[in-house]
Amino acid sequence: MSARRPPLALLAAVTLVAAVMAAPLAWVVRDAFADDLAGWRRAWGDRLVRLLADTLLLTGLVTVAAVVLGVVTAVLVVRTDLPFRRAAYWALALPLAVPPFVSAIAYADLFSPAGPVDRLTGYDGFLGLEGSTVVLALGLFPYVFLIAGAALQVASPDREEAARSLGLRPIAVLWRVTLPGIRAALGAGALLVAFHVLAEFGTPQLMRYQTFTTAIFDQLVSLRLDLAAASALSCVLVAVAAVLIAMEWRLRGRGRDAAATRPAAPLRLGAWRWPALGLVALVWATAAGLPVGWLVWQSLRGPEPAGFGGLSLTTGPGLPELAGNSLLVGVASAAACAVLALPVAVLAARHRGRAALALSGLSQAGYALPGVVVALALIGLVAGPLSALAGSVLLLVVGLSIRYLPEAVQATRGAVARVPPEVEEAARSLGHRPLSAFLRTTLPLAAGGVLVGALLVLLSVIRELPATMLLRPPGFDTLAVRVWVDSSEGLYRAAAPAGLVLVGICAVCLVVVLRRRKGVSAL
């Protein structure tokens, strides 16, 4: 990282990106504190303290459960002689292709009163905090699994072997040596899960558990539209996310173990090999197998009874258009994020200083802005300075790009940081201008990271629900919106084919990302 002052053109580009990213946050704060704090008084009357407690409780429970699941499965796959480890890696990563709200629809149907589980066991109490925690933990634990697994692969085994030589049992070595050595990765995974829980709308809404996100959404779609009260709620949600961001920054660079010069010898499970594989299979079945199986079952049941209408797997009217709309918005947002992330990533990777840190941090304000908050801000802005964008696909792309730009920045930043600056300086010494030198040297070498960032944005945009529902033009449905709308009306057979296509597209994106990152190559 260079200490020299960044070029003015780079600063100007990042400043422009930062201004665009900060505009929704600035609008929400301005609107919340306008009109003599009337919005805060109405928000307080709507159980603000209770909402905060319920949101933090759900976030804490899901984060703990996801970390436990992610760590246990990562250790089994990466550090033991578990049978079929490569297959287990893919099985535990692919649940990320199933949006949590899709899993919530399946579980809500199966555990509903008079549903299959109720008829067999008499149990119908899966809603509320319990159901939200289970569904979100199963849907989000792969983040911890992937991050912890990557850290375990590159961690040096020397200290573990030294601890074993002193007589510590394997479980004690794991608890006292291995996990503390990857605590930074575990913290990053836990915070990532917490961010997703704060932004999640579909699962709590289906499970009838109110959080800040569902309350803000209800304010925006209710007959008594109250932007000021929604902005006040959004400020509290943004403040919670900002605290998590500060924690994530403090964790960066801490607790890194020495790089491995050789792979660690796998821990022999002995008689526990097959029970451990059974545990992995159970986690996969509940996280991905059951929701996908439910989608297939509902699709194969045929069209809805007369009077319901909808989609079916056989005729499939509307599916190509829905998939096209999802890909249109996803590809456009991914391309926009890939371009906007480049100057931010270069500034963050190549330059230090307060200005560079402030601008790069502000350019990633989307971390603190769940989709419903971004939508709220843009709804307010289109009533004024952005009125020309009202009711357009472009407004939806802008909102989703603001929401997910940080994902592209993180992937691109890592790729740029791995390119030696001397390569670009050599091109300049041969007479190339700074931009030409960057385009001819650094960009081709960092193209893999740029592609990974774009694919991550594409995956996230296709899964996004609240921002898409609030910002889409009239009549412009995506796969996620169709699944949600049909399921909300009880039209499960109509929603299932769109859900299958949604999961299929997400699975393709995820497989490409994981293959480019080569997370399974060391197994």
C-alpha positions as CSV (number, residue, x, y, z in Angstrom):
1,M,0.0,0.0,0.0
2,S,1.4,3.3,-1.1
3,A,1.8,6.3,1.1
4,R,1.9,8.8,-1.8
5,R,-1.1,11.0,-2.6
6,P,-3.6,9.3,-4.9
7,P,-4.1,10.8,-8.3
8,L,-6.8,13.5,-8.5
9,A,-8.7,11.6,-11.2
10,L,-8.9,8.6,-8.9
11,L,-10.0,10.7,-6.0
12,A,-12.7,12.4,-8.1
13,A,-14.0,9.1,-9.3
14,V,-14.2,7.6,-5.8
15,T,-15.8,10.8,-4.5
16,L,-18.5,10.5,-7.1
17,V,-19.2,6.9,-6.1
18,A,-19.2,7.9,-2.4
19,A,-21.7,10.6,-3.0
20,V,-24.1,8.3,-4.8
21,M,-23.7,5.7,-2.1
22,A,-24.2,8.2,0.7
23,A,-27.2,9.9,-0.8
24,P,-29.8,7.3,0.5
25,L,-28.2,7.3,4.0
26,A,-28.2,11.1,4.1
27,W,-31.9,11.3,2.9
28,V,-33.0,8.8,5.6
29,V,-31.2,10.7,8.4
30,R,-32.6,14.0,7.1
31,D,-36.1,12.8,6.8
32,A,-36.0,11.1,10.2
33,F,-35.0,14.3,12.0
34,A,-37.2,16.7,10.1
35,D,-40.6,18.0,11.1
36,D,-39.7,18.4,14.9
37,L,-39.0,14.7,15.3
38,A,-42.6,13.8,14.7
39,G,-41.5,10.7,12.9
40,W,-39.5,9.6,16.0
41,R,-42.6,10.1,18.2
42,R,-44.8,8.0,15.9
43,A,-42.0,5.3,15.7
44,W,-41.7,5.2,19.5
45,G,-45.4,4.7,19.7
46,D,-45.0,1.7,17.4
47,R,-43.0,-0.2,20.0
48,L,-39.5,0.9,18.9
49,V,-37.8,-0.6,22.0
50,R,-39.6,-3.9,21.5
51,L,-38.6,-4.0,17.9
52,L,-35.0,-3.4,18.8
53,A,-35.0,-6.1,21.4
54,D,-36.7,-8.6,19.1
55,T,-34.4,-7.8,16.2
56,L,-31.3,-8.1,18.3
57,L,-32.6,-11.4,19.9
58,L,-33.2,-12.9,16.5
59,T,-29.8,-11.7,15.2
60,G,-27.9,-13.1,18.2
61,L,-29.7,-16.5,18.1
62,V,-29.2,-17.0,14.3
63,T,-25.6,-15.8,14.5
64,V,-24.7,-18.3,17.3
65,A,-26.5,-21.2,15.6
66,A,-24.9,-20.4,12.2
67,V,-21.4,-20.2,13.7
68,V,-21.8,-23.5,15.5
69,L,-23.1,-25.3,12.4
70,G,-20.5,-23.6,10.2
71,V,-17.5,-24.4,12.5
72,V,-18.5,-28.0,13.1
73,T,-19.1,-28.8,9.4
74,A,-15.9,-26.9,8.3
75,V,-13.8,-28.9,10.8
76,L,-15.3,-32.1,9.7
77,V,-14.8,-31.4,5.9
78,V,-11.4,-29.7,6.1
79,R,-9.6,-31.3,9.0
80,T,-10.8,-34.9,9.3
81,D,-10.9,-38.0,7.2
82,L,-14.7,-37.7,6.6
83,P,-15.8,-39.9,3.7
84,F,-16.7,-38.1,0.4
85,R,-15.2,-34.8,1.6
86,R,-15.4,-33.1,-1.8
87,A,-19.1,-34.0,-2.2
88,A,-19.7,-32.8,1.4
89,Y,-18.1,-29.5,0.6
90,W,-20.5,-28.9,-2.3
91,A,-23.5,-30.2,-0.4
92,L,-22.8,-27.7,2.5
93,A,-22.0,-24.7,0.2
94,L,-25.0,-25.0,-2.2
95,P,-27.7,-24.1,0.4
96,L,-26.6,-20.5,-0.4
97,A,-28.4,-21.0,-3.7
98,V,-31.7,-21.3,-1.8
99,P,-32.9,-17.9,-0.7
100,P,-34.0,-18.0,3.0
101,F,-37.5,-16.8,2.2
102,V,-38.0,-19.8,-0.2
103,S,-37.0,-22.1,2.6
104,A,-39.3,-20.3,4.9
105,I,-42.2,-20.8,2.5
106,A,-41.5,-24.5,2.4
107,Y,-41.2,-24.8,6.2
108,A,-44.2,-22.6,6.9
109,D,-46.3,-24.9,4.6
110,L,-45.0,-28.1,6.0
111,F,-45.4,-27.0,9.7
112,S,-48.7,-25.1,9.2
113,P,-51.8,-26.0,11.3
114,A,-53.3,-29.1,9.6
115,G,-50.2,-29.4,7.5
116,P,-48.2,-32.6,7.0
117,V,-46.1,-32.3,10.2
118,D,-49.2,-31.4,12.2
119,R,-51.1,-34.4,10.9
120,L,-48.3,-36.8,11.7
121,T,-47.0,-35.4,15.0
122,G,-49.5,-32.9,16.2
123,Y,-46.8,-30.2,16.3
124,D,-47.7,-26.8,14.7
125,G,-45.7,-24.3,16.8
126,F,-42.9,-23.6,14.3
127,L,-43.8,-19.9,13.7
128,G,-42.4,-16.9,15.5
129,L,-38.9,-16.7,16.9
130,E,-38.3,-20.5,16.7
131,G,-39.1,-20.8,13.0
132,S,-37.2,-17.7,12.0
133,T,-34.1,-18.8,13.9
134,V,-34.1,-22.3,12.4
135,V,-34.7,-21.3,8.8
136,L,-32.2,-18.4,8.9
137,A,-29.5,-20.4,10.6
138,L,-29.9,-23.2,8.1
139,G,-29.8,-20.7,5.2
140,L,-26.9,-18.6,6.4
141,F,-24.5,-21.1,8.1
142,P,-22.7,-21.7,4.7
143,Y,-21.1,-18.3,5.0
144,V,-19.4,-19.4,8.1
145,F,-18.6,-22.8,6.7
146,L,-16.9,-21.3,3.6
147,I,-14.9,-18.7,5.5
148,A,-13.9,-21.0,8.3
149,G,-13.0,-23.8,5.9
150,A,-10.8,-21.4,3.9
151,A,-9.0,-20.3,7.0
152,L,-8.5,-23.9,8.2
153,Q,-7.0,-24.8,4.8
154,V,-4.3,-22.1,5.0
155,A,-3.6,-22.3,8.7
156,S,-0.3,-23.8,9.8
157,P,-0.6,-27.1,11.6
158,D,2.6,-26.7,13.6
159,R,1.0,-25.4,16.8
160,E,-1.6,-28.1,16.7
161,E,1.0,-30.8,16.3
162,A,3.0,-29.3,19.2
163,A,-0.1,-29.3,21.4
164,R,-0.7,-33.0,20.6
165,S,2.9,-33.8,21.4
166,L,2.3,-32.4,24.8
167,G,-0.5,-34.8,25.4
168,L,-3.6,-32.7,24.6
169,R,-6.5,-34.7,23.2
170,P,-7.8,-33.8,19.7
171,I,-10.9,-32.1,21.0
172,A,-8.8,-30.0,23.4
173,V,-6.4,-29.1,20.5
174,L,-9.4,-28.0,18.4
175,W,-10.9,-25.8,21.2
176,R,-7.7,-24.3,22.6
177,V,-5.4,-24.0,19.5
178,T,-7.2,-24.5,16.2
179,L,-10.2,-22.2,16.6
180,P,-8.4,-19.4,18.4
181,G,-6.0,-19.4,15.4
182,I,-8.8,-18.6,13.0
183,R,-10.8,-16.3,15.3
184,A,-10.6,-13.4,12.8
185,A,-12.2,-15.6,10.1
186,L,-14.9,-16.7,12.6
187,G,-15.6,-13.2,13.5
188,A,-15.9,-12.1,9.9
189,G,-18.3,-15.0,9.2
190,A,-20.4,-14.2,12.3
191,L,-20.7,-10.6,11.3
192,L,-21.6,-11.5,7.8
193,V,-24.5,-13.6,9.1
194,A,-25.6,-10.8,11.4
195,F,-25.7,-8.4,8.4
196,H,-27.9,-10.7,6.5
197,V,-30.3,-11.3,9.5
198,L,-30.7,-7.5,9.9
199,A,-31.5,-7.1,6.2
200,E,-33.8,-10.2,6.0
201,F,-37.5,-9.5,5.3
202,G,-39.1,-12.6,3.8
203,T,-38.4,-15.1,6.6
204,P,-39.5,-13.1,9.6
205,Q,-42.6,-11.9,7.7
206,L,-43.6,-15.5,6.8
207,M,-42.9,-16.7,10.3
208,R,-44.9,-13.8,11.8
209,Y,-42.0,-12.4,13.8
210,Q,-41.6,-8.6,13.5
211,T,-38.2,-7.0,13.1
212,F,-37.1,-3.5,12.1
213,T,-37.0,-4.6,8.4
214,T,-40.6,-6.0,8.4
215,A,-41.8,-2.9,10.4
216,I,-40.3,-0.5,7.9
217,F,-41.8,-2.5,5.0
218,D,-45.2,-2.4,6.6
219,Q,-44.9,1.3,7.0
220,L,-44.2,1.7,3.2
221,V,-47.0,-0.6,2.0
222,S,-49.7,0.4,4.4
223,L,-52.6,2.7,3.5
224,R,-51.2,5.3,5.9
225,L,-47.8,5.7,4.3
226,D,-45.5,7.3,6.9
227,L,-42.1,8.0,5.4
228,A,-40.9,9.9,8.5
229,A,-41.7,7.1,10.9
230,A,-40.1,4.6,8.5
231,S,-37.0,6.8,8.3
232,A,-36.8,6.9,12.1
233,L,-36.9,3.1,12.3
234,S,-34.3,2.9,9.5
235,C,-31.9,5.1,11.4
236,V,-32.0,2.7,14.3
237,L,-31.4,-0.2,12.0
238,V,-28.5,1.6,10.3
239,A,-27.0,2.4,13.7
240,V,-27.0,-1.3,14.6
241,A,-25.4,-2.2,11.2
242,A,-22.8,0.6,11.7
243,V,-21.8,-1.0,15.0
244,L,-21.3,-4.3,13.3
245,I,-19.2,-2.6,10.6
246,A,-17.0,-1.1,13.2
247,M,-16.5,-4.5,14.8
248,E,-15.7,-6.0,11.4
249,W,-13.0,-3.4,10.8
250,R,-11.4,-4.0,14.1
251,L,-11.3,-7.7,13.4
252,R,-9.5,-7.3,10.0
253,G,-5.9,-8.3,10.2
254,R,-6.2,-9.7,13.8
255,G,-5.7,-13.3,14.9
256,R,-4.2,-14.5,11.6
257,D,-2.3,-17.8,12.0
258,A,0.9,-18.4,10.2
259,A,0.5,-19.5,6.6
260,A,0.7,-23.2,6.1
261,T,3.8,-24.6,4.4
262,R,2.2,-28.0,4.2
263,P,-1.4,-29.4,4.6
264,A,-2.4,-30.6,8.1
265,A,-2.7,-34.3,8.6
266,P,-6.4,-35.2,8.7
267,L,-7.8,-36.1,12.1
268,R,-8.9,-39.7,12.1
269,L,-12.5,-40.1,13.2
270,G,-12.4,-43.8,13.5
271,A,-15.8,-45.3,14.4
272,W,-17.3,-41.7,14.2
273,R,-16.7,-41.4,10.4
274,W,-20.1,-42.5,9.3
275,P,-22.1,-40.8,12.1
276,A,-20.2,-37.6,11.2
277,L,-21.2,-38.1,7.5
278,G,-24.7,-38.6,8.7
279,L,-24.6,-35.3,10.5
280,V,-23.4,-33.5,7.3
281,A,-26.2,-35.2,5.4
282,L,-28.8,-34.1,7.9
283,V,-27.6,-30.5,7.8
284,W,-27.7,-30.5,4.0
285,A,-31.2,-32.2,3.9
286,T,-32.7,-29.6,6.2
287,A,-30.9,-26.6,4.7
288,A,-31.4,-27.4,1.0
289,G,-32.8,-30.9,0.4
290,L,-36.2,-30.2,2.1
291,P,-36.9,-26.8,0.5
292,V,-35.8,-28.0,-3.0
293,G,-37.8,-31.2,-2.6
294,W,-40.8,-29.2,-1.6
295,L,-40.5,-27.0,-4.7
296,V,-40.3,-30.1,-6.9
297,W,-43.3,-31.7,-5.2
298,Q,-45.4,-28.6,-5.5
299,S,-44.4,-28.2,-9.2
300,L,-45.3,-31.8,-10.1
301,R,-48.7,-31.5,-8.5
302,G,-49.8,-29.6,-11.6
303,P,-51.7,-26.3,-12.0
304,E,-53.8,-24.8,-9.2
305,P,-57.5,-26.0,-8.9
306,A,-60.0,-24.1,-11.0
307,G,-60.3,-20.5,-10.0
308,F,-56.8,-20.1,-8.8
309,G,-54.8,-20.0,-12.1
310,G,-51.0,-19.4,-11.9
311,L,-48.0,-21.1,-13.3
312,S,-47.3,-24.8,-13.6
313,L,-44.3,-26.8,-14.4
314,T,-45.8,-28.3,-17.6
315,T,-47.1,-25.1,-19.3
316,G,-44.9,-22.6,-17.6
317,P,-46.5,-19.4,-18.9
318,G,-44.5,-16.4,-17.7
319,L,-41.4,-18.2,-16.6
320,P,-39.1,-17.1,-19.5
321,E,-40.2,-13.5,-18.9
322,L,-39.7,-13.7,-15.2
323,A,-36.3,-15.3,-15.6
324,G,-35.4,-12.6,-18.2
325,N,-36.5,-9.8,-15.9
326,S,-34.4,-11.3,-13.0
327,L,-31.3,-11.7,-15.3
328,L,-31.8,-8.2,-16.8
329,V,-31.8,-6.5,-13.4
330,G,-29.1,-8.8,-12.1
331,V,-26.7,-8.5,-15.0
332,A,-27.2,-4.7,-15.2
333,S,-26.5,-4.3,-11.5
334,A,-23.5,-6.6,-11.6
335,A,-22.0,-4.7,-14.5
336,A,-22.6,-1.3,-12.8
337,C,-21.1,-2.6,-9.5
338,A,-18.1,-4.1,-11.4
339,V,-17.3,-0.7,-13.0
340,L,-18.0,1.4,-9.9
341,A,-16.0,-0.9,-7.7
342,L,-12.7,-0.5,-9.7
343,P,-11.7,3.0,-8.5
344,V,-12.8,2.3,-4.9
345,A,-10.8,-1.0,-4.9
346,V,-7.7,0.7,-6.3
347,L,-7.9,3.5,-3.7
348,A,-8.4,1.1,-0.9
349,A,-5.7,-1.4,-2.0
350,R,-3.0,1.0,-3.2
351,H,-3.3,4.1,-1.0
352,R,-3.5,4.9,2.7
353,G,-4.4,8.0,4.6
354,R,-7.5,9.5,6.2
355,A,-9.0,10.7,2.9
356,A,-8.5,7.3,1.2
357,L,-10.0,5.5,4.2
358,A,-12.9,7.8,4.5
359,L,-13.8,7.8,0.8
360,S,-13.4,4.0,0.5
361,G,-15.5,3.4,3.6
362,L,-18.2,5.8,2.5
363,S,-18.3,4.1,-0.9
364,Q,-19.3,0.9,0.9
365,A,-22.2,2.5,2.8
366,G,-24.4,-0.3,1.3
367,Y,-23.2,-2.5,4.1
368,A,-25.3,-0.5,6.5
369,L,-28.3,-0.2,4.2
370,P,-30.6,-3.2,4.1
371,G,-32.7,-3.4,0.9
372,V,-35.8,-2.0,2.5
373,V,-33.9,1.1,3.7
374,V,-32.4,1.7,0.2
375,A,-35.9,1.4,-1.2
376,L,-37.3,3.9,1.4
377,A,-34.6,6.4,0.5
378,L,-35.1,6.2,-3.2
379,I,-38.9,6.4,-2.8
380,G,-38.4,9.7,-1.1
381,L,-35.8,10.9,-3.6
382,V,-38.0,10.1,-6.6
383,A,-40.6,12.4,-5.1
384,G,-38.1,15.2,-5.5
385,P,-34.7,15.4,-7.4
386,L,-35.0,11.9,-9.0
387,S,-38.6,12.2,-10.2
388,A,-37.5,11.4,-13.8
389,L,-36.6,7.8,-12.6
390,A,-39.9,7.1,-10.9
391,G,-41.4,3.8,-12.1
392,S,-38.4,2.7,-14.2
393,V,-36.2,-0.3,-14.2
394,L,-33.2,2.1,-14.0
395,L,-34.3,3.1,-10.5
396,L,-34.4,-0.5,-9.5
397,V,-30.9,-1.1,-10.9
398,V,-29.6,2.0,-9.0
399,G,-31.1,0.8,-5.8
400,L,-29.7,-2.7,-6.1
401,S,-26.3,-1.4,-7.1
402,I,-26.2,0.8,-4.0
403,R,-27.2,-2.2,-1.9
404,Y,-24.6,-4.7,-3.2
405,L,-21.6,-2.6,-4.4
406,P,-19.6,-3.5,-1.2
407,E,-19.6,-7.2,-2.4
408,A,-18.0,-6.2,-5.6
409,V,-15.6,-3.8,-3.9
410,Q,-14.3,-6.5,-1.5
411,A,-13.7,-9.1,-4.2
412,T,-12.1,-6.5,-6.5
413,R,-9.9,-5.0,-3.8
414,G,-8.4,-8.4,-2.9
415,A,-7.6,-9.0,-6.6
416,V,-6.0,-5.6,-7.1
417,A,-4.0,-6.0,-3.9
418,R,-2.5,-9.2,-5.2
419,V,-1.1,-7.4,-8.3
420,P,2.4,-5.9,-7.6
421,P,2.3,-2.1,-8.1
422,E,5.7,-2.4,-9.9
423,V,3.9,-4.0,-12.9
424,E,1.9,-0.8,-13.4
425,E,4.9,1.4,-12.8
426,A,6.9,-0.5,-15.4
427,A,4.1,0.3,-18.0
428,R,4.3,4.0,-17.0
429,S,8.0,4.0,-17.5
430,L,7.4,2.8,-21.1
431,G,5.3,5.9,-21.8
432,H,1.8,4.8,-20.9
433,R,-0.5,7.2,-19.1
434,P,-1.8,6.1,-15.6
435,L,-5.2,5.0,-16.9
436,S,-3.7,3.2,-19.9
437,A,-1.1,1.5,-17.7
438,F,-3.9,0.3,-15.3
439,L,-6.1,-1.0,-18.2
440,R,-3.2,-2.8,-19.8
441,T,-1.6,-4.4,-16.7
442,T,-3.5,-4.4,-13.4
443,L,-7.0,-4.9,-14.8
444,P,-6.2,-8.0,-16.9
445,L,-4.4,-9.6,-13.8
446,A,-7.3,-8.7,-11.5
447,A,-10.0,-9.7,-13.9
448,G,-10.7,-12.9,-12.0
449,G,-11.6,-11.0,-8.8
450,V,-13.7,-8.5,-10.8
451,L,-15.6,-11.4,-12.3
452,V,-16.1,-13.0,-8.9
453,G,-17.4,-9.7,-7.5
454,A,-19.8,-9.3,-10.4
455,L,-21.1,-12.9,-9.9
456,L,-21.6,-12.3,-6.2
457,V,-23.7,-9.2,-7.0
458,L,-25.7,-11.1,-9.6
459,L,-26.4,-13.9,-7.0
460,S,-27.5,-11.4,-4.4
461,V,-29.6,-9.3,-6.7
462,I,-31.5,-12.3,-8.0
463,R,-32.3,-13.3,-4.4
464,E,-33.2,-9.8,-3.3
465,L,-36.9,-9.4,-2.3
466,P,-37.9,-6.2,-0.4
467,A,-36.0,-3.7,-2.5
468,T,-37.2,-5.3,-5.7
469,M,-40.8,-5.3,-4.5
470,L,-40.8,-1.7,-3.6
471,L,-38.8,-0.2,-6.5
472,R,-39.9,-2.3,-9.5
473,P,-42.1,-0.7,-12.1
474,P,-45.8,-1.7,-12.3
475,G,-46.1,-5.1,-13.9
476,F,-42.4,-5.8,-13.8
477,D,-42.1,-9.1,-11.9
478,T,-39.0,-11.1,-11.1
479,L,-38.7,-14.7,-10.1
480,A,-38.3,-13.7,-6.4
481,V,-41.3,-11.4,-6.5
482,R,-43.5,-14.0,-8.2
483,V,-42.6,-16.7,-5.7
484,W,-43.4,-14.3,-2.8
485,V,-46.7,-13.0,-4.2
486,D,-48.1,-16.4,-5.2
487,S,-47.0,-18.0,-1.9
488,S,-48.5,-15.1,0.1
489,E,-51.8,-16.0,-1.5
490,G,-51.4,-19.7,-0.8
491,L,-50.7,-20.5,-4.5
492,Y,-47.8,-22.9,-3.8
493,R,-48.2,-24.8,-7.0
494,A,-48.0,-21.6,-8.9
495,A,-45.0,-20.3,-7.0
496,A,-42.9,-23.5,-7.1
497,P,-41.8,-23.5,-10.7
498,A,-40.5,-19.9,-10.4
499,G,-38.8,-21.0,-7.2
500,L,-37.0,-23.9,-8.9
501,V,-35.8,-21.6,-11.7
502,L,-34.6,-19.1,-9.1
503,V,-32.7,-21.7,-7.2
504,G,-31.2,-23.1,-10.4
505,I,-29.9,-19.7,-11.5
506,C,-28.5,-19.0,-8.1
507,A,-26.8,-22.5,-8.0
508,V,-25.1,-21.8,-11.4
509,C,-23.7,-18.5,-10.1
510,L,-22.5,-20.0,-6.8
511,V,-20.8,-22.9,-8.5
512,V,-18.9,-20.6,-10.8
513,V,-17.8,-18.4,-7.9
514,L,-16.6,-21.3,-5.8
515,R,-14.8,-22.9,-8.7
516,R,-13.0,-19.6,-9.4
517,R,-12.0,-19.3,-5.8
518,K,-10.9,-23.0,-5.8
519,G,-12.1,-23.6,-2.3
520,V,-12.5,-27.3,-2.9
521,S,-9.2,-27.9,-4.7
522,A,-7.3,-28.6,-1.5
523,L,-9.6,-31.3,-0.3
